[in-house]
Amino acid sequence: MKPLTHPRIAIIGLGFGAEFIPIYQRHPNATMEAICQRNPDTLKQVGEKFGIAKRYTSYEELLKDPEVDAVHINTPIPDHAAHTLQALRAGKHVACTVPMATSVEDCKAIVDLCAQTGLKYMMMETVVYAREFLFMRQLFQEGRLGKLQFLKASHQQDMDGWPGYWPGLPPMHYATHCVGPVLGLGRNQAQYVSCFGSGTIREEMHGCYGSPYAVETTHIKFKDSDLSAQVYRSLFDVARQYRESIEVYGSKQSVEWPLVEHGKLVVHTAKKPEPEIPEEVECPDFAHLLPPEIAAFTRGGVYSHDSGEEHLSFTQGGGHGGSHPHLVHQFVELLRGSGEGYPNAVQSANITLTGILSHQSAMRGGELIALPEWSLQ
Ligand SMILES: NC(=O)c1ccc[n+]([C@@H]2O[C@H](COP(=O)([O-])OP(=O)(O)OC[C@H]3O[C@@H](n4cnc5c(N)ncnc54)[C@H](O)[C@@H]3O)[C@@H](O)[C@H]2O)c1
């Protein structure tokens, strides 16, 4: 498919999705073409606030618009797959918030359709563009970690009070924020998983998805590698401040996440005298990788200035490590025919299915489950 010089983007879903509007508007090589959400009052409000004339309450109508090249989907989780497939069938490129889908079949349908049409797909996983991840990846790429030995990640969040489909959600059904970084650091793929459930959530939530577990902990074996990773998650009834952590252990250096939000990363360097092994490090920002017009968006203050309010996930998630402008830039560059656009459809399926199959494994007492061959290409 021919690259686009100046892609025209539509955003679907304007809760979390609205955070991306001012970034596309300022990106020098993209046009914020249209916005879409069902409630006409909110649509009007958001459209007026950001000065966007083209507004749709119907997703189907938006997909007929020939002036829209690509959609950035931010609708509720159960709709991601259907909305992605609809867009691909309408000939639109897709960026979609996490997770890619909620079933093996839907992930496969998206991968197949991308392969058939040549359309681009990128899962908008925030953590793999967070400054802490970019810092660890830089250390890895520069060889400063030495040989990679183990990775670990967690995502714990108290989801009481979040919309309808969250109560009772199996923790591993929303695991991309921790699976993404452990696989993404070396651009690895998960080959098989074994997951244990632990503890129980309140009984009234057991029926929602047939899942009783308070915590799920999965081990991921990487394909064509001696590496494995451990990931743990909780959503309800576990006393823990919000934390999305990544830890990487190398032969020369390791990096550990702070226990409490806003603490510093700890870098351990091998063979130093014992008290000097750990060092608290201020994580650098990676705004220099972005066009100057959107560089300021790695810092949260810009949003308050622009829109007057922030999405709850932004406040709880500490601005997602400054990832939003990187996601926008990666997607725009992907459509323009350059850049990696990580993770693509196959990689996104592998990341998403690691979570889905981990939950299946937990329900079967930790049984080893292999990722499908087509997600390992
Ligand atoms: N760190 C992250 O990556 C991160 C953070 C927050 C939210 N999210 C994801 O973003 C998505 C949205 O989350 P939210 O909290 O904003 O949800 P929300 O329920 O507040 O908003 C959903 C939006 O989608 C719109 N919508 C739903 N169905 C539609 C349809 N058929 N056509 C047009 N518009 C439709 C709604 O009108 C609304 O604007 C979720 O999938 C969530 O997982 C990701």
The ligand as an ORCA input file, in Angstrom:
! r2SCAN-3c Opt
* xyz 0 1
  N      -3.151      3.552     29.140
  C      -4.013      3.221     28.214
  O      -3.624      2.659     27.213
  C      -5.481      3.518     28.383
  C      -5.912      4.421     29.361
  C      -7.270      4.705     29.447
  C      -8.181      4.104     28.611
  N      -7.725      3.215     27.680
  C      -8.680      2.544     26.787
  O      -9.440      3.505     26.082
  C     -10.741      3.000     25.818
  C     -11.774      4.023     26.202
  O     -11.706      4.234     27.588
  P     -12.564      5.397     28.281
  O     -12.259      5.344     29.721
  O     -12.380      6.667     27.539
  O     -14.033      4.853     28.031
  P     -15.399      5.662     28.002
  O     -16.466      4.637     28.154
  O     -15.326      6.834     28.916
  O     -15.456      6.273     26.534
  C     -15.765      5.501     25.438
  C     -16.019      6.424     24.265
  O     -16.325      5.616     23.117
  C     -17.490      6.148     22.468
  N     -18.164      5.054     21.765
  C     -18.536      3.855     22.257
  N     -19.122      3.121     21.287
  C     -19.121      3.882     20.169
  C     -19.607      3.691     18.857
  N     -20.210      2.563     18.496
  N     -19.429      4.673     17.962
  C     -18.828      5.829     18.307
  N     -18.350      6.065     19.548
  C     -18.507      5.101     20.465
  C     -18.302      6.737     23.589
  O     -19.223      7.657     23.082
  C     -17.190      7.382     24.442
  O     -16.819      8.622     23.897
  C     -10.855      1.687     26.577
  O     -10.696      0.632     25.695
  C      -9.706      1.733     27.548
  O      -9.180      0.448     27.814
  C      -6.409      2.925     27.550
*
